[in-house]
Structure formats: structure tokens, C-alpha cells
Amino acid sequence: RKTEFDTSTTRFVAQLNGPAFGWDLAAALGYAKAKTDITYRGYIDPVALQAALNDPVNPYKLTGGNSAAVVDAVSPTVKNDPSNEVSFAQITATRELMKLDGGPLGFAMGASYVKTEINAASAPVVASGQVAGINAAYAVGDQTNTGVYFELNAPVLKSLELNAAVRYDHYDTYGSQWTPKVGGKWTPMKEVGVRGAWGKGFRAPAPTENGDAGSLFGFNAIRDPVLCPASLPDGRPDPNSPLNVVTPTSTCNFAPTYLQVSNPDVKAEKSTNWTVG
């Protein structure tokens, strides 16, 4: 078996910074894409292999020497081209509002737009089960996040600085969320400082978690309770029990195929965090 990967990335970003209307402005606009061309060789089409083995005229030879056409039918070349895309725009504005005993009262606000898209479907011959052994994980979907934030930094005294911020995010696949944060630092003398912060956080589910995504796999054998209900003390099927099918012994166990899929109702991860020092 041989798997070849060829990944190309494209990125465009434009930025604009400068003062305007009494504010310091910073804006950015961008797009990025990563695309991977994957080629799988040496994987087997079981139905084609069985048909080739049963060919009455020219049966498939396990020791080699088969024609190129037969080899291509039994082990076809499989291609896939998953991709990820991100489009974003953001702008921030900062300015001083007034003078305090410790320095200027600073204010900042901003807005952002981020859209992510993933197109990582399985190759059709893999999704249908025609070719075995290739990773059948898949994910297809997109997500748009729009957000705004506000932040205030207040040097109330030369020895005391306070700050507060709040952000609002809206995800088209999840909903909305506010996340606040407050903090401060007290410096009674230049050699000693006490600081602390408290805030909320969250992470919205990604398209791989609540979109059209899943993974097909099989890894562990399960005892068949119908064919082999009787066991020895060590867990093996009892070869002497008339209740068990023991020829062949492999029929006592089977490895089912599992499909793990995403959940459209999954909730966001939320956190409360604080620091002190």
C-alpha cells in the first residue's frame, strides 16, 4: 500500500492601519485555503478480487504475473481532494477618553467576521465500501461567526489599574454568547504588585462536531451470544459445549463495523477562569 499527499495553500491578506476621526484604526481582510490531493494505491476491491479469483479462464494469481487491467480492477487507484477555507474581516478602534490620576482612560472596540468551510468527504468508492482499508472519516460543512467587543483600561491611580472587557459572538450553527472579563493590578510600591483577573469563556462546536461528519471503523471483536453462548472461565468459547458453534472457531466472534457521527444538538464548551498573582 502507498498513500501520496500533495497539499497546496493559498493566502491573501490586506491590512490598513492609521488614525481617523480621533481614533487609531486597524482593519484586515483575508482569505486562506488549504487543499490536499490524496492518491491511494495498493488497496483492494474485495468484490473485484473475488471475481478475478473465480475467473474460469484466467484466474487471479496471488503470486503475481497478472495483467495490468486485472491488477487495476482488483486494486484501483483512488483519489480524493479534501479542502479547508477561511474568510475573515475585522476592524478595531482605540482612543483615549479622558485623563485619570494614573494616566489616560483607554477605550477599544472592534468587530469581526469569520467564515470557515470544510469539504472533506470520503472518496465515493470508499464511502460505498467498494474499496477496503482506506480511512472513511468525513466532514462537510461551514460555519460563520460574527462578533463585537468592547474594552476599557482605567489607571485609576498611579498604584491601581483596572480593566474590563466584554465580547459578543454569534455562530450560525450554534447561537449567541456573551463573554465578560475584569481584572486589575495594585502596586503599593515599585517592588510589589498584586494582580488578578476573572472571566468567562466558551468554544462553539465546529462543523466536524455538529455538522455532517463521521468516522467508519472497526477494531474490536465481540462474542456472538447466539452462536456461542457458553464460555470457559477464562472467557474463551467452550469447545465441548453443544450450545456453541465451534467449526470454525472464528464464528464465535465477529468484528462489527462502527459509525461514529456528529451531533447537531451538541452544546458549546463553557468555562469560568480566574488568575491571581
C-alpha positions as CSV (number, residue, x, y, z in Angstrom):
1,R,0.0,0.0,0.0
2,K,1.1,3.5,-0.7
3,T,-0.5,6.9,0.0
4,E,0.7,10.1,-1.5
5,F,-0.2,13.6,-0.2
6,D,0.2,16.9,-2.1
7,T,-1.0,19.9,-0.2
8,S,-1.3,23.4,-1.6
9,T,-2.1,26.5,0.4
10,T,-3.3,29.9,-0.7
11,R,-3.5,33.0,1.4
12,F,-4.4,36.6,0.7
13,V,-4.4,39.3,3.4
14,A,-4.9,43.1,3.2
15,Q,-4.3,45.4,6.2
16,L,-4.9,49.1,6.7
17,N,-3.8,50.9,9.9
18,G,-3.8,54.6,10.8
19,P,-5.6,57.5,12.6
20,A,-9.0,58.7,11.6
21,F,-11.7,60.9,13.3
22,G,-9.7,60.9,16.6
23,W,-9.4,57.1,16.6
24,D,-6.5,54.7,15.9
25,L,-8.0,52.2,13.4
26,A,-6.7,48.8,12.3
27,A,-8.6,46.8,9.7
28,A,-7.8,43.5,8.0
29,L,-9.4,41.4,5.3
30,G,-8.3,37.9,4.3
31,Y,-8.9,34.5,2.7
32,A,-7.0,31.3,3.1
33,K,-7.4,27.8,1.6
34,A,-5.6,24.5,2.0
35,K,-6.3,21.7,-0.4
36,T,-4.8,18.2,-0.3
37,D,-4.7,15.9,-3.2
38,I,-4.5,12.3,-1.9
39,T,-3.7,9.3,-4.0
40,Y,-4.2,5.8,-2.6
41,R,-2.5,2.8,-4.3
42,G,-2.4,-0.9,-3.4
43,Y,-5.8,-1.1,-1.7
44,I,-8.2,-3.9,-2.6
45,D,-11.7,-4.0,-4.1
46,P,-12.9,-7.3,-2.5
47,V,-15.7,-7.9,-5.0
48,A,-13.3,-7.5,-7.9
49,L,-10.7,-9.7,-6.3
50,Q,-13.2,-12.5,-5.7
51,A,-14.4,-12.2,-9.3
52,A,-10.8,-12.4,-10.5
53,L,-10.1,-15.4,-8.3
54,N,-13.2,-17.1,-9.7
55,D,-12.4,-16.4,-13.4
56,P,-12.6,-19.8,-15.0
57,V,-10.4,-18.8,-18.0
58,N,-7.6,-16.8,-16.4
59,P,-7.9,-16.8,-12.5
60,Y,-6.1,-14.2,-10.5
61,K,-2.6,-15.4,-9.4
62,L,-1.7,-14.5,-5.8
63,T,2.0,-15.0,-6.7
64,G,1.9,-12.3,-9.4
65,G,2.1,-12.2,-13.1
66,N,-1.4,-10.8,-13.7
67,S,-2.2,-8.4,-16.5
68,A,-2.3,-4.6,-15.8
69,A,-6.0,-4.5,-16.5
70,V,-6.7,-7.2,-13.9
71,V,-4.4,-5.5,-11.3
72,D,-6.1,-2.2,-11.9
73,A,-9.5,-3.8,-11.4
74,V,-8.5,-5.6,-8.2
75,S,-6.5,-2.7,-6.8
76,P,-7.8,0.6,-8.3
77,T,-6.1,3.9,-7.8
78,V,-8.3,6.0,-5.5
79,K,-8.1,9.8,-5.4
80,N,-9.6,12.4,-3.0
81,D,-9.1,16.1,-2.6
82,P,-10.3,17.5,0.8
83,S,-10.1,21.2,1.5
84,N,-10.5,23.9,4.2
85,E,-11.3,27.5,3.6
86,V,-11.3,30.6,5.9
87,S,-12.6,34.1,5.0
88,F,-12.3,36.9,7.6
89,A,-12.7,40.6,8.1
90,Q,-12.0,42.6,11.2
91,I,-11.7,46.2,12.4
92,T,-10.6,47.6,15.7
93,A,-10.6,51.2,17.0
94,T,-8.9,52.6,20.1
95,R,-8.7,56.1,21.7
96,E,-8.1,57.9,25.0
97,L,-11.3,59.1,26.6
98,M,-10.0,61.2,29.5
99,K,-7.2,61.7,31.9
100,L,-7.1,59.9,35.2
101,D,-4.7,60.1,38.2
102,G,-2.7,57.2,36.9
103,G,-2.8,58.1,33.2
104,P,-5.3,58.2,30.2
105,L,-8.5,56.2,30.3
106,G,-8.3,53.9,27.3
107,F,-11.2,52.5,25.3
108,A,-11.2,50.0,22.5
109,M,-13.8,48.3,20.4
110,G,-13.9,46.0,17.4
111,A,-15.9,43.8,15.2
112,S,-15.0,40.6,13.3
113,Y,-16.5,38.2,10.7
114,V,-15.0,34.7,10.2
115,K,-16.4,32.0,7.9
116,T,-14.9,28.6,7.8
117,E,-15.7,25.9,5.3
118,I,-14.6,22.2,5.3
119,N,-15.1,19.8,2.4
120,A,-13.5,16.5,3.4
121,A,-15.9,13.9,2.0
122,S,-14.7,10.4,1.6
123,A,-13.9,9.2,-2.0
124,P,-17.1,7.6,-3.5
125,V,-15.5,4.1,-3.7
126,V,-14.5,4.4,0.0
127,A,-17.9,5.7,1.2
128,S,-19.7,2.9,-0.7
129,G,-17.4,0.3,0.8
130,Q,-16.2,-0.8,-2.7
131,V,-12.5,-0.3,-1.7
132,A,-11.5,-1.6,1.8
133,G,-8.9,-0.3,4.2
134,I,-8.9,3.4,3.5
135,N,-9.8,5.8,6.3
136,A,-13.5,6.5,5.9
137,A,-13.7,9.6,8.1
138,Y,-15.5,12.5,6.5
139,A,-16.6,16.1,7.4
140,V,-18.6,18.6,5.2
141,G,-19.9,21.9,6.5
142,D,-19.4,25.6,7.1
143,Q,-19.7,28.0,10.0
144,T,-20.0,31.8,10.2
145,N,-19.0,33.7,13.3
146,T,-19.7,37.4,13.8
147,G,-18.6,39.2,16.9
148,V,-18.1,42.6,18.6
149,Y,-16.1,43.5,21.7
150,F,-15.5,46.5,24.0
151,E,-12.6,47.1,26.3
152,L,-11.9,49.7,28.9
153,N,-8.5,50.2,30.6
154,A,-8.5,52.6,33.6
155,P,-5.4,53.6,35.5
156,V,-7.4,55.0,38.4
157,L,-4.4,55.8,40.5
158,K,-0.7,55.6,39.9
159,S,-0.8,52.4,42.0
160,L,-4.1,51.0,40.8
161,E,-5.1,49.9,37.3
162,L,-8.4,48.4,36.4
163,N,-9.7,46.9,33.1
164,A,-12.8,45.3,31.9
165,A,-13.9,43.8,28.6
166,V,-16.9,42.1,27.1
167,R,-17.4,40.2,23.8
168,Y,-20.5,39.1,21.9
169,D,-20.3,36.2,19.4
170,H,-23.0,34.8,17.1
171,Y,-22.5,31.5,15.3
172,D,-25.0,30.5,12.7
173,T,-24.6,26.8,13.7
174,Y,-24.9,27.3,17.4
175,G,-26.3,30.6,18.6
176,S,-25.0,33.6,20.6
177,Q,-22.8,34.1,23.7
178,W,-21.6,36.9,25.8
179,T,-18.1,36.6,27.5
180,P,-17.1,39.2,30.1
181,K,-13.7,39.7,31.7
182,V,-12.5,42.0,34.5
183,G,-9.1,42.5,36.1
184,G,-6.8,44.8,37.9
185,K,-3.4,45.4,39.3
186,W,-2.4,47.2,42.5
187,T,1.2,48.3,43.1
188,P,1.6,49.7,46.6
189,M,5.3,50.1,46.0
190,K,7.5,49.6,42.9
191,E,8.9,46.3,44.3
192,V,5.5,44.7,45.0
193,G,2.5,44.2,42.7
194,V,-0.8,42.3,43.2
195,R,-2.8,41.4,40.2
196,G,-5.9,39.3,39.4
197,A,-8.5,38.6,36.7
198,W,-11.8,36.9,36.3
199,G,-13.6,36.0,33.1
200,K,-15.9,33.7,31.2
201,G,-15.0,31.7,28.1
202,F,-16.7,29.4,25.6
203,R,-15.9,27.4,22.4
204,A,-18.7,26.8,20.0
205,P,-18.9,23.4,18.3
206,A,-17.1,23.2,15.0
207,P,-18.7,21.7,11.8
208,T,-16.8,18.5,12.5
209,E,-18.8,18.2,15.7
210,N,-22.3,19.4,14.8
211,G,-22.2,19.3,11.0
212,D,-22.2,16.4,8.5
213,A,-19.3,14.5,9.8
214,G,-18.4,11.0,11.0
215,S,-16.0,8.1,11.0
216,L,-16.4,4.5,10.0
217,F,-14.2,2.0,11.7
218,G,-13.9,-1.5,13.3
219,F,-11.4,-2.5,15.9
220,N,-12.6,-5.0,18.5
221,A,-14.2,-8.4,18.3
222,I,-17.5,-9.2,20.1
223,R,-18.7,-12.6,21.3
224,D,-21.7,-13.8,19.4
225,P,-24.2,-14.7,22.1
226,V,-26.4,-16.7,19.7
227,L,-23.8,-18.9,18.1
228,C,-21.6,-19.2,21.1
229,P,-23.4,-18.7,24.4
230,A,-21.2,-21.0,26.6
231,S,-17.8,-19.8,27.8
232,L,-14.9,-21.2,29.7
233,P,-13.8,-19.5,33.0
234,D,-11.1,-17.5,31.1
235,G,-13.7,-16.2,28.7
236,R,-12.9,-18.3,25.6
237,P,-15.8,-20.2,24.0
238,D,-16.2,-23.7,25.4
239,P,-15.2,-26.1,22.6
240,N,-17.0,-29.0,24.3
241,S,-20.4,-27.3,24.8
242,P,-23.1,-28.5,22.4
243,L,-24.5,-24.9,22.7
244,N,-21.6,-23.4,20.8
245,V,-20.7,-23.4,17.1
246,V,-17.0,-24.3,17.1
247,T,-16.3,-25.0,13.5
248,P,-14.7,-22.8,12.6
249,T,-13.9,-21.3,16.0
250,S,-13.7,-17.8,14.4
251,T,-17.5,-17.8,14.1
252,C,-17.7,-17.4,17.9
253,N,-16.5,-13.8,17.5
254,F,-17.2,-11.1,15.0
255,A,-15.9,-7.6,14.4
256,P,-18.8,-5.2,13.7
257,T,-18.4,-2.0,11.8
258,Y,-18.9,1.1,13.9
259,L,-20.1,4.5,12.6
260,Q,-19.4,7.5,14.9
261,V,-21.3,10.6,13.7
262,S,-21.5,14.2,14.8
263,N,-24.4,15.5,16.9
264,P,-26.3,18.6,15.7
265,D,-27.5,19.3,19.2
266,V,-24.1,19.3,20.9
267,K,-23.6,22.3,23.2
268,A,-20.7,24.7,23.5
269,E,-17.9,24.2,25.9
270,K,-18.1,26.9,28.6
271,S,-15.6,28.0,31.2
272,T,-15.1,30.3,34.2
273,N,-11.4,31.3,34.7
274,W,-9.6,33.4,37.2
275,T,-6.0,34.2,38.0
276,V,-4.2,35.9,40.9
277,G,-0.6,36.7,41.5
